[in-house]
Amino acid sequence: MSTGYRFHIRGHLDDRWSDWLGGLAIERMEDGTSVLSGPIPDQAALHGVIGRIRDLGLPLLAVECIGDECAEVPWSAQPEARGSPLSLSDPHEQIHLITGDISNPTTDNKGDQSCD
């Protein structure tokens, strides 16, 4: 059984890429983005499509599950319920990422060895 997905990407993608992307329909939007949509048979195929979008160098803006198969997943099926190291006591608690300046990483390079 396939699940429908919609992929929003920045840039316009020509129709000829449809077959390479698993037969997804391509709709070019006026705002300069494209929406790829169609059924994806399983998680492996989903990751394959995402990888191919990456390989084209197109920024992936959003992935949306569409259709009846995309009903809300019960909290018991969330990652922490399966033994993930991420565990929130309150399911509505937000996760905030720590960000920093990665343009100038700090390292003293001690212990680095030459590849000569």
C-alpha positions as CSV (number, residue, x, y, z in Angstrom):
1,M,0.0,0.0,0.0
2,S,1.4,3.4,-1.0
3,T,1.1,6.7,1.0
4,G,0.8,10.0,-0.8
5,Y,3.4,12.6,-0.3
6,R,3.9,16.2,-1.4
7,F,7.5,17.6,-1.7
8,H,7.9,21.4,-1.8
9,I,11.2,22.4,-3.4
10,R,12.8,25.8,-4.3
11,G,13.2,26.2,-8.0
12,H,11.4,25.0,-11.1
13,L,11.9,21.4,-12.1
14,D,11.3,20.2,-15.7
15,D,8.7,17.4,-16.2
16,R,11.4,15.1,-17.6
17,W,12.6,14.5,-14.0
18,S,9.3,12.9,-13.1
19,D,10.4,9.3,-14.0
20,W,13.7,9.7,-12.2
21,L,11.8,10.8,-9.1
22,G,9.5,7.7,-9.0
23,G,6.8,9.0,-11.3
24,L,5.9,12.0,-9.1
25,A,3.8,14.7,-10.7
26,I,5.6,18.1,-11.0
27,E,3.7,21.3,-10.6
28,R,5.6,24.6,-11.0
29,M,4.3,27.4,-8.8
30,E,4.3,31.1,-9.5
31,D,6.5,31.8,-6.4
32,G,9.5,30.0,-8.0
33,T,9.0,26.7,-6.2
34,S,7.8,23.3,-7.4
35,V,5.5,20.8,-5.8
36,L,6.2,17.1,-6.5
37,S,3.4,14.8,-5.5
38,G,2.3,11.2,-5.7
39,P,2.3,7.8,-4.0
40,I,5.4,6.5,-2.3
41,P,5.3,2.7,-1.6
42,D,7.4,2.7,1.6
43,Q,9.9,4.4,3.8
44,A,12.9,3.3,1.7
45,A,11.4,4.8,-1.4
46,L,10.6,8.0,0.5
47,H,14.2,8.3,1.6
48,G,15.2,7.6,-2.0
49,V,13.2,10.5,-3.4
50,I,14.6,12.8,-0.7
51,G,18.1,11.7,-1.7
52,R,17.4,12.3,-5.4
53,I,16.1,15.8,-4.6
54,R,19.3,16.4,-2.7
55,D,21.4,15.1,-5.6
56,L,19.7,17.6,-7.9
57,G,20.9,20.3,-5.6
58,L,17.4,21.7,-5.0
59,P,16.6,23.0,-1.5
60,L,13.8,20.8,0.0
61,L,11.4,23.2,1.8
62,A,8.8,20.7,3.1
63,V,7.6,17.2,2.9
64,E,3.9,16.6,3.5
65,C,2.1,13.3,4.0
66,I,-1.3,13.4,2.2
67,G,-4.3,11.1,2.3
68,D,-6.1,8.9,4.8
69,E,-2.9,6.9,5.6
70,C,-1.4,10.1,7.2
71,A,-3.7,10.2,10.2
72,E,-2.1,11.6,13.3
73,V,0.3,9.1,14.8
74,P,-0.7,8.2,18.4
75,W,1.8,9.5,21.1
76,S,2.6,5.8,22.0
77,A,4.2,5.5,18.5
78,Q,6.4,8.5,18.9
79,P,10.2,8.0,19.0
80,E,10.7,8.2,22.8
81,A,8.2,5.4,23.2
82,R,10.4,3.2,21.1
83,G,13.5,3.7,23.3
84,S,14.9,6.8,21.6
85,P,17.3,8.8,23.8
86,L,15.0,11.7,23.2
87,S,12.4,11.6,25.9
88,L,10.0,14.4,26.8
89,S,7.9,14.2,29.9
90,D,5.3,16.5,28.2
91,P,4.4,15.6,24.6
92,H,3.7,19.3,23.9
93,E,7.1,20.5,25.1
94,Q,9.2,22.1,22.4
95,I,12.7,21.1,21.5
96,H,15.0,24.0,20.9
97,L,18.2,23.5,19.0
98,I,21.4,25.0,20.1
99,T,22.9,27.0,17.3
100,G,26.2,28.7,17.0
101,D,28.6,30.2,14.5
102,I,30.0,27.3,12.5
103,S,31.6,29.5,9.8
104,N,34.8,29.7,11.9
105,P,35.2,26.5,13.9
106,T,37.6,26.6,16.7
107,T,40.2,23.9,16.9
108,D,43.8,23.8,17.8
109,N,44.4,20.9,15.5
110,K,46.6,19.2,18.1
111,G,47.0,15.5,17.4
112,D,46.2,15.9,13.7
113,Q,48.5,14.0,11.6
114,S,49.6,14.7,8.1
115,C,48.4,12.4,5.3
116,D,51.8,12.6,3.5
